[in-house]
Amino acid sequence: MKRLEGKVAIVTGAGAGQGAAEATIFAQEGAKVIATDVAFENVQNVVNKINEEIPGSAIALKHDVSSEEQWKTVVEEAVKKFGKIDILVNNAGILATKPYQETNIDFWNFGMNINAWSQFVGTKTVAPYIKEAGGGSIVNIGSMASIDNSGGFNVYTASKGAVEALTRSAAVQFGPDNIRVNSIHPGAIATKMLTDTITTDEAMQGVIGMIPLGRVGEPIDVAKLALFLASDDSNYISGTANIIDGAMRL
Protein backbone atom coordinates (compact mmCIF):
# COMPACT_ATOMS: atom_id res chain seq x y z
CA MET A 1 0.00 0.00 0.00
CA LYS A 2 1.26 3.47 -0.85
CA ARG A 3 2.17 5.69 2.08
CA LEU A 4 -0.51 8.33 1.46
CA GLU A 5 -3.19 6.10 -0.05
CA GLY A 6 -6.63 7.62 0.54
CA LYS A 7 -5.25 10.92 1.84
CA VAL A 8 -5.95 14.43 0.55
CA ALA A 9 -3.18 17.02 0.81
CA ILE A 10 -2.85 20.76 0.24
CA VAL A 11 0.66 21.87 -0.76
CA THR A 12 1.34 25.60 -1.07
CA GLY A 13 4.11 27.14 -3.14
CA ALA A 14 3.91 24.11 -5.41
CA GLY A 15 4.82 25.87 -8.64
CA ALA A 16 8.54 25.06 -8.40
CA GLY A 17 11.31 23.67 -6.22
CA GLN A 18 10.44 21.95 -2.96
CA GLY A 19 6.70 22.51 -3.33
CA ALA A 20 6.62 20.94 -6.78
CA ALA A 21 8.64 17.98 -5.50
CA GLU A 22 6.32 17.59 -2.51
CA ALA A 23 3.16 17.70 -4.62
CA THR A 24 4.62 15.16 -7.04
CA ILE A 25 5.86 12.62 -4.50
CA PHE A 26 2.63 12.90 -2.50
CA ALA A 27 0.63 12.01 -5.61
CA GLN A 28 3.03 9.18 -6.42
CA GLU A 29 2.42 7.85 -2.91
CA GLY A 30 -1.35 7.78 -3.38
CA ALA A 31 -2.58 11.20 -2.22
CA LYS A 32 -4.99 13.49 -3.97
CA VAL A 33 -3.20 16.83 -4.11
CA ILE A 34 -4.38 20.42 -4.16
CA ALA A 35 -1.29 22.24 -5.43
CA THR A 36 -1.39 26.02 -4.96
CA ASP A 37 0.83 28.92 -5.94
CA VAL A 38 0.54 32.64 -6.57
CA ALA A 39 2.08 31.91 -10.00
CA PHE A 40 -0.81 29.92 -11.45
CA GLU A 41 0.82 29.02 -14.77
CA ASN A 42 3.76 27.45 -12.95
CA VAL A 43 1.63 25.34 -10.64
CA GLN A 44 -0.67 24.32 -13.48
CA ASN A 45 2.37 23.01 -15.36
CA VAL A 46 3.39 20.98 -12.30
CA VAL A 47 -0.13 19.55 -11.98
CA ASN A 48 -0.26 18.71 -15.68
CA LYS A 49 2.90 16.63 -15.31
CA ILE A 50 1.51 14.90 -12.22
CA ASN A 51 -1.76 14.06 -13.96
CA GLU A 52 0.06 12.74 -17.03
CA GLU A 53 1.70 10.19 -14.72
CA ILE A 54 -1.25 9.66 -12.36
CA PRO A 55 -4.49 10.84 -14.00
CA GLY A 56 -6.93 12.75 -11.80
CA SER A 57 -4.64 12.95 -8.81
CA ALA A 58 -4.06 16.72 -8.57
CA ILE A 59 -5.63 20.12 -9.15
CA ALA A 60 -3.97 23.53 -9.36
CA LEU A 61 -5.23 26.71 -7.68
CA LYS A 62 -3.97 30.28 -7.76
CA HIS A 63 -3.35 31.24 -4.16
CA ASP A 64 -1.98 34.23 -2.29
CA VAL A 65 -1.13 32.53 1.00
CA SER A 66 -1.27 35.80 2.93
CA SER A 67 -4.99 36.17 2.13
CA GLU A 68 -7.37 34.60 4.63
CA GLU A 69 -10.20 34.79 2.09
CA GLN A 70 -8.15 32.87 -0.46
CA TRP A 71 -7.39 30.20 2.14
CA LYS A 72 -11.12 29.73 2.60
CA THR A 73 -11.54 29.36 -1.16
CA VAL A 74 -8.75 26.78 -1.36
CA VAL A 75 -10.36 24.71 1.40
CA GLU A 76 -13.77 24.91 -0.23
CA GLU A 77 -12.34 23.76 -3.57
CA ALA A 78 -10.41 20.93 -1.93
CA VAL A 79 -13.46 19.57 -0.13
CA LYS A 80 -15.68 20.01 -3.19
CA LYS A 81 -13.22 18.08 -5.38
CA PHE A 82 -11.90 15.40 -3.02
CA GLY A 83 -14.31 15.36 -0.06
CA LYS A 84 -11.92 16.01 2.82
CA ILE A 85 -8.46 17.24 3.87
CA ASP A 86 -5.92 15.13 5.76
CA ILE A 87 -2.62 16.95 5.19
CA LEU A 88 -1.40 20.52 4.88
CA VAL A 89 2.11 21.46 3.77
CA ASN A 90 2.78 25.16 4.38
CA ASN A 91 5.61 25.43 1.89
CA ALA A 92 5.18 28.85 0.26
CA GLY A 93 7.68 31.51 1.26
CA ILE A 94 10.06 34.22 0.09
CA LEU A 95 13.59 35.32 0.93
CA ALA A 96 12.78 38.70 2.51
CA THR A 97 16.10 40.19 3.52
CA LYS A 98 17.63 43.66 3.75
CA PRO A 99 20.18 45.21 6.12
CA TYR A 100 18.72 46.56 9.35
CA GLN A 101 19.06 50.21 8.33
CA GLU A 102 17.21 49.58 5.06
CA THR A 103 14.30 47.67 6.61
CA ASN A 104 11.09 49.59 7.21
CA ILE A 105 7.71 48.51 8.53
CA ASP A 106 6.33 47.82 5.06
CA PHE A 107 9.15 45.42 4.21
CA TRP A 108 8.89 43.81 7.65
CA ASN A 109 5.17 43.21 7.20
CA PHE A 110 5.69 41.94 3.65
CA GLY A 111 8.11 39.22 4.78
CA MET A 112 6.22 38.30 7.93
CA ASN A 113 2.88 38.09 6.12
CA ILE A 114 4.08 35.70 3.45
CA ASN A 115 6.38 33.56 5.60
CA ALA A 116 4.68 33.49 9.01
CA TRP A 117 1.13 34.84 8.93
CA SER A 118 0.40 32.62 5.92
CA GLN A 119 1.28 29.50 7.89
CA PHE A 120 -0.72 30.66 10.91
CA VAL A 121 -3.84 31.44 8.88
CA GLY A 122 -3.41 28.30 6.77
CA THR A 123 -3.29 26.16 9.89
CA LYS A 124 -6.23 28.06 11.41
CA THR A 125 -8.34 27.51 8.29
CA VAL A 126 -7.43 23.92 7.48
CA ALA A 127 -7.14 22.34 10.95
CA PRO A 128 -10.92 22.02 11.53
CA TYR A 129 -11.22 20.04 8.30
CA ILE A 130 -8.33 17.75 9.23
CA LYS A 131 -10.03 17.19 12.59
CA GLU A 132 -13.28 16.35 10.78
CA ALA A 133 -11.38 13.79 8.70
CA GLY A 134 -10.22 12.05 11.88
CA GLY A 135 -6.85 13.72 12.22
CA GLY A 136 -3.76 14.08 10.10
CA SER A 137 -0.61 16.10 9.67
CA ILE A 138 0.51 19.69 9.14
CA VAL A 139 4.06 20.26 7.89
CA ASN A 140 5.49 23.77 8.07
CA ILE A 141 8.55 24.68 6.03
CA GLY A 142 10.95 26.82 8.03
CA SER A 143 14.65 27.40 7.45
CA MET A 144 18.05 26.86 9.01
CA ALA A 145 18.14 30.66 9.15
CA SER A 146 16.09 30.50 12.36
CA ILE A 147 18.46 28.00 13.96
CA ASP A 148 22.04 28.82 12.90
CA ASN A 149 23.92 32.10 12.52
CA SER A 150 22.27 33.72 9.50
CA GLY A 151 23.46 37.28 9.90
CA GLY A 152 21.91 39.82 7.56
CA PHE A 153 18.76 37.86 6.79
CA ASN A 154 16.83 39.78 9.48
CA VAL A 155 13.15 39.69 8.41
CA TYR A 156 13.56 36.25 6.83
CA THR A 157 15.21 34.90 9.97
CA ALA A 158 12.52 36.39 12.20
CA SER A 159 9.71 35.02 10.03
CA LYS A 160 11.18 31.53 10.00
CA GLY A 161 11.72 31.72 13.75
CA ALA A 162 8.01 32.44 14.02
CA VAL A 163 7.32 29.32 11.95
CA GLU A 164 9.31 27.21 14.40
CA ALA A 165 7.51 28.69 17.42
CA LEU A 166 4.06 28.48 15.83
CA THR A 167 4.70 24.83 15.00
CA ARG A 168 5.25 24.00 18.67
CA SER A 169 2.19 26.00 19.70
CA ALA A 170 -0.02 24.33 17.10
CA ALA A 171 1.25 20.87 18.05
CA VAL A 172 -0.01 21.45 21.59
CA GLN A 173 -3.31 23.03 20.58
CA PHE A 174 -4.26 20.50 17.91
CA GLY A 175 -2.78 17.34 19.41
CA PRO A 176 -6.10 16.46 21.12
CA ASP A 177 -7.69 16.56 17.65
CA ASN A 178 -5.21 13.91 16.45
CA ILE A 179 -3.39 16.48 14.32
CA ARG A 180 0.39 16.34 14.30
CA VAL A 181 2.33 19.52 13.50
CA ASN A 182 6.03 19.54 12.62
CA SER A 183 8.45 21.86 10.87
CA ILE A 184 11.26 21.26 8.39
CA HIS A 185 14.32 23.50 8.37
CA PRO A 186 16.31 23.16 5.14
CA GLY A 187 19.83 24.42 4.68
CA ALA A 188 21.26 24.97 1.20
CA ILE A 189 18.81 23.43 -1.27
CA ALA A 190 19.13 23.69 -5.07
CA THR A 191 16.18 26.01 -5.69
CA LYS A 192 15.79 29.43 -7.30
CA MET A 193 15.96 30.98 -3.83
CA LEU A 194 19.50 29.63 -3.45
CA THR A 195 20.70 30.58 -6.93
CA ASP A 196 19.24 34.07 -6.54
CA THR A 197 21.36 34.43 -3.40
CA ILE A 198 24.53 32.56 -4.44
CA THR A 199 25.17 33.96 -7.90
CA THR A 200 28.69 32.79 -8.84
CA ASP A 201 30.34 29.38 -9.14
CA GLU A 202 33.02 30.49 -6.69
CA ALA A 203 30.43 31.45 -4.09
CA MET A 204 28.55 28.18 -4.62
CA GLN A 205 31.74 26.18 -4.12
CA GLY A 206 32.27 28.13 -0.92
CA VAL A 207 28.83 27.03 0.31
CA ILE A 208 29.48 23.42 -0.67
CA GLY A 209 32.79 23.58 1.18
CA MET A 210 30.87 24.23 4.42
CA ILE A 211 28.69 21.13 4.00
CA PRO A 212 30.22 17.89 5.34
CA LEU A 213 28.19 15.80 2.88
CA GLY A 214 29.84 17.73 0.06
CA ARG A 215 26.79 18.89 -1.87
CA VAL A 216 23.76 21.11 -1.65
CA GLY A 217 20.46 19.36 -1.12
CA GLU A 218 17.88 18.73 -3.82
CA PRO A 219 14.17 19.59 -3.57
CA ILE A 220 13.36 15.87 -3.51
CA ASP A 221 15.42 15.52 -0.31
CA VAL A 222 13.09 17.95 1.45
CA ALA A 223 10.04 16.38 -0.19
CA LYS A 224 10.94 12.93 1.15
CA LEU A 225 11.15 14.32 4.68
CA ALA A 226 7.79 16.06 4.20
CA LEU A 227 6.36 12.75 2.98
CA PHE A 228 7.55 10.99 6.13
CA LEU A 229 6.06 13.67 8.39
CA ALA A 230 2.79 13.68 6.44
CA SER A 231 2.43 9.91 6.53
CA ASP A 232 1.35 7.57 9.30
CA ASP A 233 4.99 6.42 9.56
CA SER A 234 5.49 9.44 11.86
CA ASN A 235 2.28 9.03 13.85
CA TYR A 236 3.93 9.73 17.23
CA ILE A 237 6.05 12.66 16.07
CA SER A 238 4.70 16.15 16.71
CA GLY A 239 6.07 19.55 17.68
CA THR A 240 9.52 18.85 16.24
CA ALA A 241 11.91 21.02 14.21
CA ASN A 242 13.54 18.75 11.64
CA ILE A 243 16.86 19.95 10.25
CA ILE A 244 17.92 18.91 6.74
CA ASP A 245 21.23 20.59 5.90
CA GLY A 246 23.90 17.94 5.26
CA ALA A 247 25.39 18.81 8.68
CA MET A 248 26.21 22.33 7.44
CA ARG A 249 25.29 23.88 10.80
CA LEU A 250 28.04 21.86 12.52
Buried (B, 14 or more C-beta within 10 A) or exposed (E): EEBBEEBBBBBBBBBBBBBBBBBBBBBBBBBBBBBBBBBBEBBBBBBEBBBEEBEEBBBBBBBBBBBBEBBEBBBEBBBEBBEBBBBBBBBBBBBBBBEEEEBEEEBBBBBBBBBBBBBBBBBEBBBBBBBEBEBBBBBBBBBBBBBBEBEEBBBBBBBBBBBBBBBBEBBEEBBEBBBBBBBBBBBBBBBEBBEEEBEEEEEBEEBBEBBEEEEBBBBBBBBBBBBBBBBEEBEEBBBBBBBBBBEBBE
